[in-house]
Amino acid sequence: MFQRVAGIAILALSLAACGGKEEPKKERALTPPPVTVSPVALPKASPEQIEKKWSAADLATVFKASDSIAVEADDAGVILSRVGEDDNISGGRTTGAHILIEGSNELDYSNETIRISVTAKSNSDTPATFQVAYSTARKGNSQWQVFEATDTEASFTFDYKIREGHDGTPDYIGIAVSEGSEVLISEVSVGVAS
């Protein structure tokens, strides 16, 4: 009888020590499923669809200022000046004043070598340094291309090859100016380099 009582007592103590409950189930970390983009193939852009030109009369409506670069309308185009101390970032919309390239999110520009031209001059007698970038916003950008404008209007041009891949975001042309400089932009164009 003593053994029976002792056995029940040990069992009771064991259950009390465990709280009389089952061992808790281990939590498992849930890993979210990988995000997969199912890109929709866009129609290939023709050279005619890529070609865009903005003259002096258009620039005041298509150029958007940024936190760093102000845009002021002028009869001869737009005057860009630095108003903030942010770093110049050439990706996304850029941190410069920028033009959104209409239709670029609806057409495939992959593997095209794009030629960007900016007609500009310093807005004073002193030469003015400015930078231009072409950004796909998602597939890369040209990095800032640095130019120096004098008081004589000139065309500044560079080429950028767009990488292969699907991208449903718009492309941008960004322009930034150096501290203390003002640049008058009278024309901007983009097209396929020949």
N, C-alpha and C positions, 0 to 999 in steps of 0.2 A: 504494500500500500504506500509505503514511504517512497518507493521508486516511482510509483504512478504519480504521486503528488509532486515529486521533484521534477518529473518529466513535463507535467503540465505547467509547473512554475517556470521552467526554462523556456518552454514554448511561449508562455505569456510574456516573459521578459524579452524574448526575441521579437515578438510581434510589436511590443511596446517600443522597442528600440527602433524598429523600422517604421513606426507609426501605423502599423497594420495596413499599410498601403503597398500597392505594387511599386516597383521601381519606376521613376518617371521616365517617359520616353525621351530620347535624345532629340533635341531640335536639329534640324538639318538646315544648313544655309541654302537659301533659295538663290540661285543664280538666274538673273533675267535672261531670256533667250537673246541671242545676238541680234542686233538690229541689222536687218538686211534691206538694202535699198533696191527696189525693183525698178530700175530706170526704164522709162519709156523712151524708146528710140525716137529721136526728133528727126524731122526731114533735113537732109543736107542743104546747107545754105549755098546759094549760087553767088558768084562775085557781085552780081547786081544787087542782091539782097543784103550783102554785107556793106556795100558802099554807102557811106553817109557823109554829108557835108553840112556844117553849120556856119553860116556867114555872120557878119557883125549884127545884123538885125535879129537873128535867131538866138544868139548867145545869151542874152539877158534872160530869156525864158527857159533855156535848157540847162544852164549852169546852176548848180546848187552849192551854196556856201557850206562850209564846215565850221567846227569849233575853232579851227586854226586859220582858215583862209576866208577872207571876206570877198564878196563879189559885188562890184558896183557897175551899174549900167553906164555906158558912154555911147555917144553917137558912132564912134568907130569900133565898138565891140564891148568888151567888159574889162574892167581893171581889177586885177587880183592883188591883194595885199595880205600880209600875215597879221593876224590879230590874237593868236594864241601861241603858247610855247609847247604844244604837244609835239611828240615825235612824229616824223613823217612815216606813215605806214602805207605801203603800196598794195596791200590786199583788201579784199572786200570792196566797199565803195571808195576806199582810200581815205586818208585824213585830209586830203587836199580838196579844193573845190572840184566838183565832179559832174560829168555828163553821163546819164544813164543811156545806154545804147538800146533804143527801142527795138523790140523783136528778137534780141539776142537770146532771150530765154525760150524762144519758140523754134529756133533753128539750130542745127548742129554746125558749129564752126571748127570742129576737130581737124587737126593737121593743116589748117590754113595758116599761111604766113600773112599776118595783118600788118599793113603799113599805117602808121599814125603820123599825121602832120599837124603842126600847130604854127600858125602865123602870129608872130608876136614882136613886140618891141618894148624897151624899157620906157616907163612913163616919166622918166627924167633924163638928164644929160649923162647920168652915171649908169654904167652897165648893171644889169640886174640878173642875178642867178635864179633860175626856176627849174623845176623838175616835172616830168610827165611820166605817168604810168598807165599801162593798159592792164585791167584786172578782170579775170573771168569770175571773180568772187569765190569760186569753188575749185577750179582746176589749176589755179596758179596765176601769176602775174609777171609782168616784164621787169619788175623792180623799178626804182626811180631812175629815169634817164635824165642826166643833168645837162642843162644848156645855159648859155649866157646871152642875154638879149642886149643889144645896144640901142641907141636912139633911132636907128634905122630899122624899119620893119623887115623881117626875114622869116623864112619858113624853116622850121626845125622838125626833122623827120627821123623816125627809127622804125625797125621791123620787129615783130614778135610772133613766134610760132606757137599756136595754141595746141596744147596736148590733146591726145586722143581721150575720149571718154564722154559719158553722158553728163550733161549739166543743165538743169532746168532753171538756173538762176541768171539774172541779167548780167551783162558785162558793163564795165565802166571805163571811162577815161578820166583820170585824176590829174590835177595840176596843183602844185604847191610852189610857193615862193619863199625866198629866204627873208630873214628878219631885216627890216629896213628897206626892202625892195618893193617896187610896184611894177607890175607887168601888164601891158595892154594886149589883150588877145583879140585878134580881129577875125580869125577863122580857125576851125578845127575840122579835120577830116579823118576818116578811117576807110580803108578799102583793102583789097587783096593785093599783096606785092606781086609785081610781075617778074 
